[in-house]
Every structure is written in structure tokens, then in C-alpha cells.
Amino acid sequence: MKTRRLHIISYLILFSYFTACHSTEKKNSDIPENAINSDVVNNPASASGSNDASKDNVPVFEFAEESHDFGTITQGEKISYAFRFKNKGKIDLVIRAANGSCGCTVPEWPKEPIAPGKEGVVNVTFNSEGKEGKQDKTITLIANTIPNTKVLTIMGEVIKPAN
């Protein structure tokens, strides 16, 4: 009974493997000309076991501030804040994605690589519609840095408007 179950599980795994590996791939003609090559986001000093990779050869975020307190605002207001950073590494810094902790927190980030020594800005807009009380929202950046994520925070208090 156990052997039969093991065989069935093995066949399912093999079936999944072969069907996933033979899926259709995107053709190069489907990729926009201005798309950033995914190789740029690969981190040379990852946990892949490569001994010749060095933390000295990766980009480094240096933010002026990693958190911002927007104080007290009235419900329904939108506030924005610009998180400024510099690439203190020796190669181009590429931000692959930026995700807010909820739909009310929307980040905008540079889509082109930031050269060593150059600066960039991550703009964050918080919409307080439907929010009340203390707020603590995060923005997670995914980049070719070590570690490959950086978390920024905005916080403050939202009060209901006086009737």
C-alpha cells in the first residue's frame, strides 16, 4: 500500500516537472526594446555558493532617512514623501520592484539603473481615505543589493474631519 502511494506521488511529481518545463516561452520579439535585462538584477554575491563573489562588488543603498513621520492629517488627505538615496556601491543599482504594505501606500521608483555615486528618489504617496488613528505603513524595495530588500516606513495619525 505504501509502495503504491509512493509510486503515485512520484508519477505526479514527474508529470508536474515535465509539463512545467515544456511551457511556451516568451519570444525575444515580445520583449520591449527599453526593458532592463534580468541579468542586471542578479546579485553576484548571492547565496549560490560562489566563493569569488564579494560584497564589495554589489550596489549599496544609503538613504538620508528610512522612515518618515507625516504627523497628523485629516481623513481623506493624500500626502507624499520623497525618500532620497545614493548608490554607495561600485556597480549599478537596479530596483526591480517596490511594494506598499497596502493599497493606500503607492511607491514610485527609478526604473533605470542608478550608477555608483549617483542619487535616486523613491516617492511614496499615502491616501488616508477610509483610514483613522495611528498609521504605520511600509514600502519594500527589491533590488540587486545585499540584502536584496530594503524597507522604508511612513507613519502618522489620521483624524476624522470635524462635521
C-alpha positions as CSV (number, residue, x, y, z in Angstrom):
1,M,0.0,0.0,0.0
2,K,2.8,2.4,0.9
3,T,4.8,1.5,-2.2
4,R,1.8,2.2,-4.4
5,R,1.2,5.5,-2.8
6,L,4.9,6.4,-3.2
7,H,4.7,5.4,-6.9
8,I,1.6,7.6,-7.5
9,I,3.3,10.6,-5.8
10,S,6.5,10.1,-7.8
11,Y,4.4,10.0,-11.1
12,L,2.6,13.2,-10.1
13,I,5.9,14.9,-9.4
14,L,7.4,13.8,-12.7
15,F,4.3,14.8,-14.6
16,S,4.3,18.3,-13.0
17,Y,8.0,18.7,-13.8
18,F,7.6,17.8,-17.5
19,T,4.5,19.9,-18.0
20,A,6.1,22.9,-16.4
21,C,9.4,22.6,-18.3
22,H,7.7,22.4,-21.7
23,S,5.6,25.5,-21.3
24,T,5.8,28.1,-24.0
25,E,8.5,30.7,-23.5
26,K,8.3,34.4,-24.5
27,K,9.9,35.2,-27.8
28,N,12.6,37.9,-27.9
29,S,10.2,39.9,-30.2
30,D,7.7,40.1,-27.3
31,I,10.2,41.9,-25.0
32,P,10.2,45.7,-25.3
33,E,13.3,47.4,-26.5
34,N,13.7,49.5,-23.4
35,A,13.3,46.6,-20.9
36,I,16.1,46.1,-18.4
37,N,17.8,42.8,-18.8
38,S,17.0,40.5,-15.9
39,D,20.7,39.7,-15.6
40,V,21.3,43.2,-14.2
41,V,19.2,42.3,-11.1
42,N,21.1,39.1,-10.4
43,N,23.2,39.6,-7.3
44,P,26.8,38.4,-7.8
45,A,27.3,37.8,-4.1
46,S,24.2,35.7,-3.5
47,A,24.0,32.5,-1.5
48,S,24.7,30.5,-4.7
49,G,27.9,29.2,-3.2
50,S,30.2,31.2,-5.4
51,N,33.3,31.9,-3.5
52,D,34.7,34.6,-5.9
53,A,31.7,36.9,-5.3
54,S,32.4,39.8,-3.0
55,K,30.1,42.2,-1.1
56,D,32.4,44.9,-2.4
57,N,31.1,44.3,-5.9
58,V,27.4,45.0,-5.2
59,P,25.5,48.2,-5.1
60,V,24.7,49.7,-1.7
61,F,21.6,51.8,-0.7
62,E,22.4,54.8,1.5
63,F,19.2,56.6,2.4
64,A,19.1,60.0,4.0
65,E,16.1,58.7,6.0
66,E,14.5,55.3,6.1
67,S,11.3,56.4,7.9
68,H,9.1,59.5,7.8
69,D,6.5,60.7,10.3
70,F,3.9,62.7,8.4
71,G,2.3,63.9,11.7
72,T,-1.4,64.4,12.0
73,I,-3.6,64.7,8.8
74,T,-7.3,64.7,8.2
75,Q,-9.0,61.6,6.8
76,G,-9.2,61.8,3.0
77,E,-5.9,63.7,2.6
78,K,-3.1,62.4,0.4
79,I,0.4,63.0,1.4
80,S,3.6,62.3,-0.4
81,Y,7.2,62.0,0.7
82,A,10.5,61.6,-1.3
83,F,13.0,59.1,0.2
84,R,16.3,60.1,-1.3
85,F,19.2,57.6,-1.6
86,K,22.7,57.3,-3.0
87,N,24.3,54.3,-4.6
88,K,27.4,53.9,-2.4
89,G,28.4,50.6,-4.2
90,K,30.8,50.0,-7.1
91,I,28.2,48.8,-9.7
92,D,24.8,50.0,-11.0
93,L,21.9,49.7,-8.5
94,V,18.7,48.4,-10.0
95,I,15.4,48.5,-8.1
96,R,13.3,45.7,-9.6
97,A,10.1,46.4,-7.6
98,A,8.7,48.5,-4.8
99,N,5.6,47.3,-2.9
100,G,3.5,49.2,-0.4
101,S,2.1,47.3,2.6
102,C,-1.5,48.1,1.5
103,G,-3.2,49.7,-1.5
104,C,-3.2,53.1,0.2
105,T,0.6,53.3,0.0
106,V,1.8,53.7,-3.5
107,P,5.6,53.9,-4.3
108,E,7.2,55.3,-7.5
109,W,10.9,54.4,-8.0
110,P,13.5,54.9,-10.7
111,K,13.2,52.2,-13.4
112,E,16.7,52.9,-14.9
113,P,19.9,51.7,-13.1
114,I,21.5,54.2,-10.7
115,A,25.2,54.4,-11.3
116,P,27.8,54.3,-8.5
117,G,27.9,57.6,-6.6
118,K,24.6,58.8,-8.2
119,E,21.4,59.6,-6.4
120,G,17.8,58.5,-6.8
121,V,14.4,59.1,-5.2
122,V,11.6,56.7,-4.1
123,N,8.4,58.8,-4.0
124,V,5.7,57.4,-1.7
125,T,2.0,58.6,-1.7
126,F,-0.3,57.7,1.2
127,N,-4.0,58.0,0.7
128,S,-5.8,58.4,4.1
129,E,-9.3,57.8,2.6
130,G,-11.1,55.4,5.0
131,K,-8.2,55.4,7.5
132,E,-8.4,56.5,11.1
133,G,-6.0,56.5,14.0
134,K,-2.3,55.7,14.1
135,Q,-0.9,54.5,10.8
136,D,2.3,52.7,10.2
137,K,2.9,51.7,6.5
138,T,5.9,50.1,4.9
139,I,7.4,50.1,1.4
140,T,9.6,47.1,0.5
141,L,12.2,47.7,-2.2
142,I,13.6,44.7,-4.1
143,A,17.0,45.4,-5.6
144,N,20.3,43.9,-6.6
145,T,21.8,44.8,-3.1
146,I,22.8,42.7,-0.1
147,P,20.3,42.0,1.4
148,N,18.1,42.3,-1.7
149,T,15.3,44.1,0.2
150,K,15.1,47.4,1.9
151,V,12.1,48.5,4.0
152,L,11.1,52.2,4.2
153,T,8.4,53.3,6.7
154,I,5.9,56.1,6.8
155,M,3.8,56.8,10.0
156,G,1.4,59.3,11.5
157,E,-2.1,59.8,12.6
158,V,-5.3,60.2,10.7
159,I,-8.2,62.1,12.3
160,K,-11.8,62.3,11.2
161,P,-12.8,65.7,9.8
162,A,-14.9,67.9,12.1
163,N,-18.6,68.0,11.0
